[in-house]
Amino acid sequence: MDHHPERLRRLQASLKRKKLSALLVTHPANRRYLSGYTALDHGIHESAGVLLIPARGKPFLLTDSRYVLQAQEEARGYFVRLFTKGLMPGLQKLLPELGVKKLGFESHYLLHSAAGRLGHLAASLKVELVPLTKIIEPLRVVKTEEEISRIRDAVLLNEEVFQEVYPSIRPGKSERQIALAIENSMREKGADRPSFDTIVAFGTNAAKPHAVPGGRILVKGETVLVDMGLVLDGYCSDMTRTFVVGKPDSVFRERLRIVRRAQLAAMKVIRSGVTCREVDMAARRVIREAGYGDFFGHALGHGVGLDVHEAPRLSGHSRKKLRSGMVVTVEPGIYLPDWGGIRLENMVVVRDSGCELLNTDRTFLDL
Amino acid sequence: MDHHPERLRRLQASLKRKKLSALLVTHPANRRYLSGYTALDHGIHESAGVLLIPARGKPFLLTDSRYVLQAQEEARGYFVRLFTKGLMPGLQKLLPELGVKKLGFESHYLLHSAAGRLGHLAASLKVELVPLTKIIEPLRVVKTEEEISRIRDAVLLNEEVFQEVYPSIRPGKSERQIALAIENSMREKGADRPSFDTIVAFGTNAAKPHAVPGGRILVKGETVLVDMGLVLDGYCSDMTRTFVVGKPDSVFRERLRIVRRAQLAAMKVIRSGVTCREVDMAARRVIREAGYGDFFGHALGHGVGLDVHEAPRLSGHSRKKLRSGMVVTVEPGIYLPDWGGIRLENMVVVRDSGCELLNTDRTFLDL
């Protein structure tokens, strides 16, 4: 089923409510969500194109000669316009053509410098410019069952990759070698790409939640933290496992159990209507009461979909309520600079009656 | 030799000339160039930290708990400050501490929404905010011999990877399989990562200059276009080869020769003092005179360094002059939607007396 017309209809209804004549879409995941156009930006300076969505009528995809054929093949409901001299001259022609008087743009995905150029253009055309954040993201936050099924496929492929590489995580290997093996396996098994740079951290390196895999060689008895995600057909996975190669000592076992209890406490609380804050607190309380409250520095989790980090944020600061169909990570951790770190991360779907675990892999969770 | 103090000195001199009290550095390559801190951003929304460079005195690196250990290890000349509640509260404390009255920021690497938040903060602290573009980039555009040597290493590793994978580019293989093999080989040979998503395009797919490798299977006699780059120790390579698996027909041979002649014509013109426009025109003239003027839609080349696309731009619109020590690609092409495309890309160093070719691989260039 093609969901793009329905998504477009909902966005256009929202544009009409806001009395906007059109919206300029620059965010790559929003662009894909609305049009089906799968091209990736090479960083924020090298856009593969933008959408111009009028409040009424057929929308436009503007791109350059490098992408025009792909845009025509993929963005079926769109007029594809080729711009040859950059986006601004393209818009200079199109905005008056469509009679745009009030143009929204994605303030959270347009550089200050580009917004300045757009401002000049709008002024010269007497178009009012309206910076917006989160006009498309709220549409994306609750997933359809089809999207959930694609996310589940990504999670299951993620577990398959992990299980394939796991037996090769042996003393003598470097963090970098293992990260490489994981990313190679992802690609061989058909993932589009990793959803972020794979984290493999040994021993004290695991104290850095975003450690970069380096030349450090695994020694028997050391902690291994693997945080990995992939993109499959546009949708992301994200999973963390922490384990010991060899026999874990009592300190590791105790701390792992605390992190796992924190994860289960959060999962117990998750259901439609609960605030993000309550979920974060449920996990944090377990860690605090075990005496590690100062060593869990990050938020408990985040939404996952076309982006690996998207709304909602399971943070102690967020009073937003979970809704059925949201997909989030649950990833408590304990990090001690001189010792190392433990993080466990699974993905769940928020349901009316509780949470549905997307992961099936239980290795190392129940020590 | 540690170049960071010298780079900092030059930047601080430029801040003093502009009467700025400090500069906020958000661009990842600029951050690395000035501090040696190698962490990567996970997209523009997930910064691994920012620099605050006062016009006088020791600079600061602000980051969160995920990166603070790495920052302390790598950014030796910097005070590393941990911020726990986001960048803005961190700056709210630090700006008055340093007596900042006039703060520059990188308009081309700060989102409109983030600039809005920074504007509110600045107003509350009575700090004047100055959007800047290209304050650090001009320092980076001319490379030191040490940087050139690192770029050369990246180019040579790039060629080694290409030569390793080349024999496996046979009928029956898909674009995607070959792109995968190339990226795996890069990582196995010690590259940090690809410098962009590898392009492998067969037959008519090569008509898209930024084709995404797909399931298309190579047939004997078809064109193969490979555009690949890697990052080695932070510095980038970028190389394109186009060839035929089997016996090239006379049309392919003729068009390849035109593209190669265009490349050589540009290289003949390149030297310190020549405008970017003149170089672009030298290649474009060859293609136009051969009757393909409408089928070379992109600029001739771009600078390469810590970023794979950086200044200068070898474009027909640029009247900027080349300077000795710049490193640029020379990549003319011919693209015909119903036929396919040919692009040849090498990297050269601009010298006073001409250009120095960094590539050694001559395969397919001289058919």
Chai-1 contact restraints between the chains, C-beta under 6 A:
chainA,res_idxA,chainB,res_idxB,connection_type,confidence,min_distance_angstrom,max_distance_angstrom,comment,restraint_id
A,H42,B,F196,contact,1.0,0.0,6.0,A-B,restraint_1
A,I44,B,I44,contact,1.0,0.0,6.0,A-B,restraint_2
A,S65,B,G297,contact,1.0,0.0,6.0,A-B,restraint_3
A,R66,B,P209,contact,1.0,0.0,6.0,A-B,restraint_4
A,R66,B,H210,contact,1.0,0.0,6.0,A-B,restraint_5
A,L69,B,K208,contact,1.0,0.0,6.0,A-B,restraint_6
A,S107,B,H112,contact,1.0,0.0,6.0,A-B,restraint_7
A,S107,B,S113,contact,1.0,0.0,6.0,A-B,restraint_8
A,H108,B,L111,contact,1.0,0.0,6.0,A-B,restraint_9
A,H108,B,S113,contact,1.0,0.0,6.0,A-B,restraint_10
A,L110,B,H112,contact,1.0,0.0,6.0,A-B,restraint_11
A,L111,B,H108,contact,1.0,0.0,6.0,A-B,restraint_12
A,H112,B,S107,contact,1.0,0.0,6.0,A-B,restraint_13
A,H112,B,L110,contact,1.0,0.0,6.0,A-B,restraint_14
A,H112,B,H112,contact,1.0,0.0,6.0,A-B,restraint_15
A,H112,B,A115,contact,1.0,0.0,6.0,A-B,restraint_16
A,S113,B,S107,contact,1.0,0.0,6.0,A-B,restraint_17
A,S113,B,H108,contact,1.0,0.0,6.0,A-B,restraint_18
A,S113,B,T133,contact,1.0,0.0,6.0,A-B,restraint_19
A,A115,B,H112,contact,1.0,0.0,6.0,A-B,restraint_20
A,T133,B,S113,contact,1.0,0.0,6.0,A-B,restraint_21
A,L180,B,R187,contact,1.0,0.0,6.0,A-B,restraint_22
A,N184,B,N184,contact,1.0,0.0,6.0,A-B,restraint_23
A,R187,B,L180,contact,1.0,0.0,6.0,A-B,restraint_24
A,F196,B,H42,contact,1.0,0.0,6.0,A-B,restraint_25
A,K208,B,L69,contact,1.0,0.0,6.0,A-B,restraint_26
A,P209,B,R66,contact,1.0,0.0,6.0,A-B,restraint_27
A,H210,B,R66,contact,1.0,0.0,6.0,A-B,restraint_28
A,H210,B,Y67,contact,1.0,0.0,6.0,A-B,restraint_29
A,G297,B,S65,contact,1.0,0.0,6.0,A-B,restraint_30
